[in-house]
Amino acid sequence: MTDEELHRHLVGRQGSRRELNTPVLVIDRDALDRNIARMAAFAMAQGLALRPHAKTHKSADVARRQIAAGAVGQCCAKIGEAEALAAEGIGGLLLTSPVVSVPAIERLAALNARSEGLICTLDHPDNARAIAAAIAARAGAPLTVLIDVDPGIHRTGVASPDTAVALFEVIRDLPALSYGGVQFYCGMQQHITDYADRAAAMADRAAYLRTVLAALTDAGGAPRIVSGGGTGTHRIDATLGLFTELQAGSYVFMDDQYRACALTEEGDMPYETALMIDARVVSVNAPGMATVDAGLKAMATDAGPPRILAGGGEGARFVFMGDEQGALIGGGPMRLADAVTLAAPHCDPTVNLYDHYHLVSGNDLVDIWPVTARGRSR
């Protein structure tokens, strides 16, 4: 049975969260809305546009809330995510990863014809020419492109100011493309735990970006858009005087990876945990341990085991016990069918394991949302 079939009748019923079939992916709607409002207010106060990264939530419903709060659109890691959101009427989409293969470029050209404000990034002249040819073949409106600048991770992006200028000159001569500026996403810096160390790392990267922007400006390519930043560095990014828009995404859910970082100079946490997994005790036969129905298939494991948000008793810790089960070690005695709530250790890949979000307010199920772009990894 689908989530809708299992749970739609519970929406609006008092205390219905405890009747959900588990494991289940849960959003605290009130915390989500507060997170969205806080980041929107921050960006507005700093004079920056906000284009949150949808790879975090993959949800047209979350995207609509972000845009209603002031976001100019959404970032998408893959063209499949962009297609899924565009089909739901979400505009202002920025593809942050290269679109290179022939079939993917054909999809990009088709998407450009039906998605208002579409932008893509690229880092190679051959890719620029291939995309331009596909756009021109459809006689469509020019596609806005950003030059992806490598921040030092060597994953994607042009490798020097000179190669940035060379790519700009190619783009400038292709009528099917419209040069918009640059992307500079410092992924390695997002999870540096100490705020001062993170700020120093970003200051170093900003000095390099200034050389790229200066070279582009001298060549006639002063960027209209400088897109980048993330949840871990957004407070720092806003002080650098370089970015025009922020791509922060994880702030909507605040997984444990970001909670391990001091997001402000004062060390306070401006965003709340809004994404969680509800589970249930299925066995209590071993002393000092209770087995729950959420294991390796219920959450991403690259960030380690989850925090226990509710249930289990003080001092309990979670350990994985296989694909389908986990265990609470220590804490208080548990009974069969007791509810347990776990924090998502890493939100993006955890979300991709589920078909639906279950929105709750307190202990009440208030809505069910599809994970619109689940599995759209190509």
N, C-alpha and C positions, 0 to 999 in steps of 0.2 A: 504493500500500500504506500501511496505517496504521503508526504507530509501534510498536504492539503486534506487528503482523505482521513488521515489519522487525527488531525488536530484542528481543522477549521472550526468545528463545532465548539471548541473550547474558547475561542476568541470572545473576550468580554465577560467571561465567567469568573467570578471572584475566586482567587486562589488556584486558578487553573494551571499555573506554571507547574505545580506539583503533580499534575495528571499527564504531563508530556511523556511520550515514549522516549527513552534515552538510549544512547547518547544523543544529544540534540544541541545545535549551535544557537546560542542565545545572544541577543543584543539588549542591553539596558537602554531603552529608548530615551529616557530622560538624561542619562549620562552622555549618550550619543549627541543629543541636541545641544547640550551644554558644551561639549568639545567642539562641535561645528561652530557654534556662536563665538567661542573664545578665539579660535584661530581666525575666523573672519574679521573679528574686531581688531585683532592684532595686525593683520595685514592692512586693513583699512587705515589704522592709526599710523602705520609706517609708510603709507602711500604706495604700497605694493599690490599688484594683482595677485590673486590666488587661483591657481589651477591645480587642484589636489590630484594626487595620483590614484587612479581607480584600480590599479593592481592590488591595492589593499582590500577593497570591499567588493569589487566586481559587480556592483549593484546600481541599477538605474534609480532605485528608490533613495539610496544614500546620495547619489549624485544630484538628484533633484533637490534634496534638502540643502546640500552644499551650495548649489547655484542660487537657490532662493535666499540664502544667507549672504550672497555677494560674490561667489566664485565665478570666474569668467569661462569656465569649462572644466574639462577633466584631462589628465594625462592617462595614456594607455601604454602598457609595455608591449603589447602585441596587436597586430591588426585585427585579430579575432575579437579582442576586447572592444576595440573601437567599433567594429561592425555591430556587435551586440548592443552597445550603448546607443549608437546612432539609430538602430532600429526602434529604440524606445524614445526617440526624439531628443536625445542629449546632443548638444552642439558644442563648439569650441574645443574639439578634441585634438590633443597633441600626442603623436606617436613618438615615444622617447627612444625606441630601438630601431636599428636599420631595417628597411624593407628592401630586400635585394633580389630574391628569386623571381623568375619570370611570372609564375602564377600569383605570387604575393603582390608584385607591382601592378598586375592587371586588376587585382582586387582593390588596391590603393586608388587606382585611377577611377574605378567604378564608385568607390566610397566618396571620392572628391566631388563627384557629380551630384551626390545626394546628402552630403553632410556639411552644413554651413560652418565656415570657420575652421576647416580641417588644416592641420599643420603636421609636417613630418620632419624628422631629423635625418641627416645623412653626413657621411664623413669621407666620401670618395668621389672624384669626378666621374668615373664610369657609372656609378649609381645615379648621380645627378642626371646624366645623359639618358640613361635607361628610363628613369621615372618621367623625364620630360617627354620622351618619345611616346610613352603610353598615354600621358595626359593629352598630348597634341593629337594622337590618333582618335581620341574621343571628341576633339574640338571643344573640350571643356574649359572652364575658367582656370586660370593659373593656380597652381598649388603652392601655398606658402611653405617654405622650407627654412629650417634652422641648421646651421653648421654645428655639429656635435664636436665639442672640444674635449679631448682627453685630459682629465684632471690628475692623471698619474697612475691610474689603475691599469692602463693598457688593455682595457676591455673593448671599448669603442672610442671613436673620436679622432680628429686630426691631431697630429703629434707635435706641431710647432706653429708659431705665428706665420711662417712662410707658407706652410701647407694650408693653413686657414685662408690666407689671401689667394692662393692658387685656386682653391675650391670656390671661393667667392667670385672670382673672375669667370669661372666656368658657368656658375649659376646665373650671373648677370647677363650672359650671352644666350640664355635659353628662355625664349618667350613664354614657354609653358610653366616656368617656375617663377616664383616671386620670393626674393630674398627677404627674410624677416629678422634675422639676427643669429644668436647662438644659444646653444644649450651647454650648461656646465654643471653637471651633477656630481658632487663629491661623495660617493657612496661609502668609501672607506672611512671618512671622517664622522659619519653619522653616529657611530656607536662608541666613540672614544668616551670613556666613562667620566673623566674629570672635565668640568666646563672650561677651565683655564687651558688645559692641554688641547681641547677641541678648538677653542678660539685661536690658539697659536697655530694649529694646523691649518685652519681656514684662512688665517692671515697670510700664511705662506702660499696657499693655493690662489688667493685673491691677487697676490703680487704677480703671479704667473698669468692669470687671466687678464690683468691690465695690459700686459705686453701683447697679448693676442688682440684685444679690443683696440689698442693703439695702432697696431699694424693694419687691421681691417679699416679703421677710420681713415688712416692715411691713404688707403687704396680706394676710398670712396664708399666703403661698406660699413659705415657707422651703424651699429645694430639698433633696431627699434625694440626688439625683445631680447632680454638676457634672462633665460629661464633656468632655474635650478633650485637648490636648497632642499632640505628635507626636515622631517620632524626633529631630528637630533641637532641640526644646526640652524634652525630658522631664526632663532633670536640673534645669533651671530651674523647670519647672512644679511639681516636687515640693517646692520650697522656698517656694512662694507661699502655702500654707495655704488654697487655694481649691478645688482639684480633688479629687474623690473617686475618679475613675478616669481612666486614660490611654488614648488611642486610637492610640498609636504603632503603625505598621505596617511601614515599610521596613527597620527594624532586622533583620528576619529575613534579608534579602538584602543590604543595604548597597550600594546602587548608587553610581555615581560622584558624583551630585549631593550625596549626604549625606557621602561621603568627603571632599568639598571643605570641609566645615565642621568646626570644632573642637567635638566633642560634649561635651567635659568642660572644666572650667576649667583643668585641667592640660594639655590639648591632646592627650591620648592617645585612641586609637580603641578603644572597648570592644567593637565588633562587627566581624565579619569579612565579607569578600566571599564570599557563598555562592551567588550566581546568576551564571551565565556562559553564553556561547555558544561551543560548539566548532565550528570551521571547518576547512577543509582547502585547501591550495594546489592551484590548478587550472591555473596558467600561470606560467612563469618565463622568458619570452622577452625581456622588456625588462630592460636592465641596471639594477641597483640597485632592482628592484621585483619583488615576487611577488604574483600575483592570488589571492585566496581566494574561496570560494563563499558568503560572507556579505556582503550589501549592505543596501540600504535596507529590504528586506522582512524582514530577519533581526533587527532591533532598532529601538527607538524612536530618533529622530534629534533630538528637541528639545533634548537635552542635549549635542549634539556627538558626535564620533567616540569610539569606545570605547578604553579602555586595553588594551594587549596584556599578558595575564597570563602566557602561555607561548608559545614559538615566536617566530620572527622575528629573534631575536638582539638583542643590546644596541643600544639607540638606534633601533630600528625604531618607526615610527609608522603608524597606520592612517588611510587616507583612503577615503571612499566613491567607488565607481566605477560606480554605477548601482543598479538595483533588485536585481540578483542577485549582484553582486560588490563586493568591496572590495580594497584593495591595501595591502601592507606596504611602506613606503618606507624605505630604509636598512637598517641591521642587517646580519646575516650572510647568506650565500648560502642560498637555499632550494631544495628539490627538490620535484618533483611529488608530491602526496599527503601532504606534511608536515602535521602537526597544528598548529593554532594555537588558543589559547584567548583569548577576548575577554571583558572585563567588561561587564555591561549598563550603559549610560550612565544610563538611567531605567527602573527595574524594572517599574512598573505597566503602562505601555503595551507594553513588550517582552513581558511574560508573555502579554498578550492576543493576541499573534501566533502562539501555539503551542497545539497540542492536548494536549501531554504534557510533563511534566518527566521527565528522565532522572537518577535519583539515582546518584551515584557516591561511592565511598570510595577515595581515591587514584585508581588507574587501573582500578578494577573497577566495572562497572555492577551496582548492587545492587537497583534496583527501577525501575519506571516508574509514574508517577502521572498521572492525568488533570488537566488544568486545568479544574476542575469548572465554574467560572462564566465560562469564556471566552466573550466576545461578548455577555454578558448585560448590555447597556448600557441597557436600558429595563425 
